[in-house]
Amino acid sequence: MEGCREAIKRIAYEFMEMKAKEGVVYVEVRYSPHLLANSKVEPIPWNQAEGDVTPDEVVALVDQGLQEGERDFGVKVRSILCCMRHQPSWSPEVVELCKKYQQQTVVAIDLAGDETIQGSSLFPGHVQAYEEAVKSGVHRTVHAGEVGSAEVVREAVDTLKTERLGHGYHTLEDEALYNRLRQENMHFEVCPWSSYLTGAWKPGTEHAVVRFKNDQANYSLNTDDPLIFKSTLDTDYQMTKQDMGFTEEEFKRLNINAAKSSFLPEDEKNELLELLYEAYGMTSLASAGQHA
């Protein structure tokens, strides 16, 4: 797929078809444009020969596929561009692509990859990209605390100024940090199924999401690399329902949290919330006289 224009656009389009089949009404999908490019990227990933598909064109192609899928399948979509922890030299371009394509589907920047790379959250390329994101009004999320320590979470929050945490399980190693983030209403993007397959969660111990549920924290359930882990959103729902005692009411609550913590503009976020409130038979924002 890397470096193939047709494949890049097609997989974005087929992703939308997959989300429609899962019953999703709004999705934020993330990827690294550099990992799909074979030109103007150093080093060229996956030992590819040099070609002519740049990271910029990757974003344009993904946007086309997503927007055509949005039109054909009736699922609203926005995208998040990933920096990679092991390649801080890519990050300045990532934030510039976020800015360039803000009027298309792109809503945020992410930092993904190997958390165990010592000090990777503080690599200058990543820090500068996130500083530019703050200045430019680009939303921010960071993979932190999946396998990394609570200190990696702290760096994501205090240095990179993240608005959401990808996974965040090891935040629980530091009760003071966890309590602070709960008070600040930090959103945790939780992926139970992948945490089982990757060993980020050890069976026989309580999954962090159970603590999040019991504390009524701000979190959501998400798929993680669904093609690699052969999963759908229902996989994570069934796992938490059957193995962790999650209820229909908790699923409603966490989906409301997901909508409130989405990176949509406020008017579109309110439209999404109204859609969910109506589907769930709950009091709407308008009738409650509230503003999200």
C-alpha positions as CSV (number, residue, x, y, z in Angstrom):
1,M,0.0,0.0,0.0
2,E,2.8,2.4,0.8
3,G,3.5,4.7,-2.1
4,C,0.5,3.5,-4.1
5,R,-2.0,6.3,-4.7
6,E,-4.9,4.0,-5.6
7,A,-4.4,1.8,-2.5
8,I,-4.1,4.8,-0.1
9,K,-7.3,6.4,-1.3
10,R,-9.1,3.1,-1.5
11,I,-8.3,1.9,2.1
12,A,-9.5,5.3,3.4
13,Y,-12.8,4.8,1.5
14,E,-13.2,1.2,2.7
15,F,-12.5,2.3,6.3
16,M,-15.6,4.4,6.0
17,E,-17.6,1.4,4.7
18,M,-16.4,-0.6,7.7
19,K,-17.4,2.1,10.2
20,A,-20.9,2.3,8.7
21,K,-21.3,-1.4,9.1
22,E,-20.3,-1.0,12.8
23,G,-23.1,1.5,13.3
24,V,-20.7,4.5,13.9
25,V,-22.1,8.0,13.3
26,Y,-18.8,9.9,13.8
27,V,-15.2,8.7,13.7
28,E,-11.8,10.3,14.2
29,V,-9.2,8.1,12.4
30,R,-5.5,8.5,12.8
31,Y,-2.4,7.6,10.7
32,S,1.1,8.6,9.9
33,P,1.4,10.3,6.5
34,H,5.1,9.7,6.4
35,L,4.8,5.9,6.9
36,L,2.6,5.8,3.7
37,A,5.0,8.0,1.6
38,N,8.0,7.1,-0.5
39,S,9.2,10.5,-1.5
40,K,10.5,13.5,0.5
41,V,10.7,11.4,3.6
42,E,13.9,10.5,5.3
43,P,14.4,7.7,5.9
44,I,12.0,6.1,3.4
45,P,10.0,3.7,5.5
46,W,9.7,-0.1,5.1
47,N,12.9,-0.3,2.9
48,Q,10.9,0.9,-0.1
49,A,12.6,2.2,-3.2
50,E,12.2,5.9,-3.6
51,G,9.0,6.9,-5.5
52,D,7.0,10.1,-6.0
53,V,4.3,10.0,-3.3
54,T,5.0,12.6,-0.6
55,P,3.5,12.9,2.9
56,D,1.5,15.9,1.6
57,E,0.0,13.9,-1.2
58,V,-0.8,11.0,1.2
59,V,-2.9,13.4,3.3
60,A,-4.7,14.6,0.2
61,L,-5.4,11.1,-1.0
62,V,-6.7,9.9,2.4
63,D,-8.8,13.0,2.6
64,Q,-10.4,12.2,-0.8
65,G,-11.1,8.6,0.3
66,L,-12.6,9.7,3.6
67,Q,-14.8,12.4,2.1
68,E,-16.1,10.1,-0.6
69,G,-16.8,7.5,2.0
70,E,-18.5,10.1,4.2
71,R,-20.8,10.9,1.3
72,D,-21.5,7.3,0.3
73,F,-22.0,5.7,3.7
74,G,-23.4,8.6,5.8
75,V,-20.7,8.5,8.5
76,K,-19.1,11.8,9.6
77,V,-15.3,11.6,9.7
78,R,-12.3,13.7,10.8
79,S,-8.7,12.6,10.8
80,I,-5.6,12.9,13.1
81,L,-2.1,13.0,11.8
82,C,0.5,11.1,13.8
83,C,4.1,12.1,14.7
84,M,6.2,9.0,15.4
85,R,8.3,8.9,18.6
86,H,11.3,7.4,16.8
87,Q,11.3,10.1,14.0
88,P,11.2,13.5,15.6
89,S,12.5,15.0,12.3
90,W,9.1,14.3,10.7
91,S,7.1,16.1,13.3
92,P,7.5,19.7,12.1
93,E,6.0,18.7,8.7
94,V,3.2,16.8,10.5
95,V,2.0,19.9,12.2
96,E,2.3,21.9,9.0
97,L,0.1,19.3,7.2
98,C,-2.4,19.6,10.1
99,K,-2.6,23.3,9.4
100,K,-2.8,22.9,5.6
101,Y,-5.6,20.4,5.7
102,Q,-7.6,21.9,8.6
103,Q,-10.4,22.8,6.2
104,Q,-10.6,19.3,4.8
105,T,-10.8,16.4,7.4
106,V,-7.8,17.0,9.6
107,V,-8.6,18.1,13.2
108,A,-5.6,17.1,15.4
109,I,-2.0,16.0,15.8
110,D,-1.0,12.8,17.6
111,L,2.3,11.3,18.9
112,A,2.4,7.5,18.4
113,G,5.1,4.8,18.5
114,D,7.4,3.3,21.0
115,E,6.9,4.9,24.4
116,T,9.9,3.1,25.8
117,I,12.3,5.2,23.8
118,Q,13.8,7.2,26.7
119,G,12.7,10.8,26.8
120,S,11.0,10.6,23.4
121,S,8.2,12.9,24.5
122,L,10.8,15.6,25.0
123,F,12.6,15.3,21.7
124,P,12.8,18.9,20.3
125,G,11.1,18.0,17.0
126,H,8.0,16.7,18.9
127,V,8.0,19.6,21.4
128,Q,8.3,22.2,18.7
129,A,5.5,20.6,16.6
130,Y,3.1,20.6,19.6
131,E,4.0,24.2,20.5
132,E,3.1,25.1,16.9
133,A,-0.1,23.1,17.2
134,V,-1.1,25.1,20.4
135,K,-0.3,28.4,18.6
136,S,-2.2,27.4,15.5
137,G,-5.3,26.0,17.1
138,V,-4.6,22.4,16.1
139,H,-6.1,19.9,18.6
140,R,-3.7,17.5,20.4
141,T,-3.7,13.9,21.6
142,V,-0.8,11.7,22.6
143,H,-0.3,8.0,23.0
144,A,0.9,7.8,26.6
145,G,0.7,5.4,29.5
146,E,-0.1,2.3,27.3
147,V,3.2,0.7,28.1
148,G,5.0,3.8,29.3
149,S,5.0,5.0,32.8
150,A,2.9,7.7,34.5
151,E,5.9,10.0,33.8
152,V,5.3,9.7,30.1
153,V,1.7,10.7,30.7
154,R,2.8,13.7,32.8
155,E,5.1,14.8,29.9
156,A,2.2,14.5,27.5
157,V,0.1,16.7,29.6
158,D,2.5,19.3,30.9
159,T,5.0,19.6,28.1
160,L,3.0,18.6,25.0
161,K,-0.2,20.2,26.3
162,T,-2.3,17.2,25.1
163,E,-6.1,17.5,25.3
164,R,-6.6,13.7,25.3
165,L,-4.6,10.6,26.2
166,G,-4.3,7.5,24.0
167,H,-4.7,4.6,26.4
168,G,-3.3,6.3,29.6
169,Y,-3.6,3.1,31.7
170,H,-0.3,3.6,33.6
171,T,-1.6,7.0,34.9
172,L,-3.0,4.9,37.7
173,E,0.6,4.3,39.0
174,D,0.5,7.9,40.2
175,E,-2.7,8.5,42.2
176,A,-2.0,12.3,42.5
177,L,-1.6,12.6,38.7
178,Y,-4.7,10.5,38.1
179,N,-6.8,12.5,40.5
180,R,-5.5,15.7,38.9
181,L,-6.4,14.5,35.4
182,R,-9.9,13.4,36.6
183,Q,-10.5,16.9,38.1
184,E,-9.3,18.5,34.8
185,N,-11.7,16.1,32.9
186,M,-8.9,14.6,30.8
187,H,-10.3,12.2,28.2
188,F,-8.8,8.7,28.0
189,E,-9.0,6.9,24.7
190,V,-9.2,3.3,25.9
191,C,-8.7,0.2,23.7
192,P,-9.3,-2.9,25.8
193,W,-8.9,-5.5,23.1
194,S,-5.6,-4.3,21.9
195,S,-4.3,-3.9,25.4
196,Y,-4.9,-7.6,25.9
197,L,-3.2,-8.6,22.7
198,T,-0.2,-6.4,23.2
199,G,0.3,-7.3,26.8
200,A,-0.3,-3.7,28.0
201,W,-2.9,-5.3,30.3
202,K,-2.1,-8.5,32.1
203,P,-5.1,-10.9,32.4
204,G,-5.9,-11.7,36.0
205,T,-5.4,-8.0,37.0
206,E,-8.0,-5.3,36.9
207,H,-8.0,-3.4,33.7
208,A,-7.6,0.4,34.0
209,V,-10.9,0.9,32.2
210,V,-12.7,-0.8,35.2
211,R,-11.2,1.9,37.5
212,F,-12.2,4.6,35.0
213,K,-15.7,3.2,35.0
214,N,-16.0,3.0,38.7
215,D,-14.7,6.5,39.1
216,Q,-17.0,7.8,36.3
217,A,-13.9,9.2,34.6
218,N,-14.0,10.8,31.1
219,Y,-13.1,8.0,28.7
220,S,-14.2,6.2,25.5
221,L,-14.0,2.7,24.0
222,N,-12.1,2.6,20.7
223,T,-10.7,0.2,18.1
224,D,-6.9,0.1,17.8
225,D,-5.3,-1.0,14.5
226,P,-8.4,-3.0,13.6
227,L,-6.8,-4.7,10.6
228,I,-3.8,-5.9,12.6
229,F,-5.9,-7.0,15.6
230,K,-8.8,-8.3,13.5
231,S,-11.3,-6.4,15.5
232,T,-14.3,-4.1,15.3
233,L,-15.7,-1.7,17.8
234,D,-18.1,-4.4,18.9
235,T,-15.1,-6.5,19.9
236,D,-14.2,-4.0,22.6
237,Y,-17.9,-3.6,23.6
238,Q,-18.3,-7.4,24.0
239,M,-15.1,-7.7,26.0
240,T,-16.1,-5.0,28.5
241,K,-19.6,-6.3,28.7
242,Q,-18.8,-10.0,29.2
243,D,-15.6,-9.8,31.2
244,M,-15.9,-6.5,33.1
245,G,-19.6,-6.1,33.8
246,F,-20.2,-3.0,31.6
247,T,-23.9,-2.0,31.2
248,E,-25.9,-0.4,28.4
249,E,-26.1,2.8,30.6
250,E,-22.3,2.9,30.9
251,F,-21.9,2.5,27.1
252,K,-24.3,5.5,26.7
253,R,-22.3,7.6,29.2
254,L,-18.9,6.9,27.6
255,N,-20.3,7.6,24.1
256,I,-21.6,11.0,25.3
257,N,-18.1,11.6,26.8
258,A,-16.5,10.7,23.5
259,A,-18.7,13.2,21.7
260,K,-18.1,15.9,24.2
261,S,-14.3,15.3,24.0
262,S,-14.3,15.1,20.2
263,F,-12.2,17.6,18.2
264,L,-15.2,18.9,16.3
265,P,-16.1,22.6,16.4
266,E,-18.7,23.4,19.1
267,D,-21.6,23.7,16.8
268,E,-20.9,20.4,15.1
269,K,-20.2,18.8,18.5
270,N,-23.6,19.9,19.7
271,E,-25.2,18.4,16.6
272,L,-23.5,15.1,17.4
273,L,-24.6,15.2,21.0
274,E,-28.2,16.0,20.0
275,L,-28.1,12.9,17.7
276,L,-26.9,10.7,20.5
277,Y,-29.3,12.1,23.1
278,E,-32.2,11.4,20.7
279,A,-31.0,7.9,19.9
280,Y,-30.6,7.2,23.6
281,G,-33.9,8.7,24.7
282,M,-32.0,11.2,26.9
283,T,-32.7,14.9,27.7
284,S,-31.1,17.0,25.0
285,L,-28.8,20.0,25.4
286,A,-31.4,22.3,24.1
287,S,-34.3,21.2,26.2
288,A,-32.0,21.2,29.3
289,G,-30.9,24.7,28.5
290,Q,-27.3,23.7,28.6
291,H,-24.4,24.5,26.3
292,A,-21.7,21.9,25.7
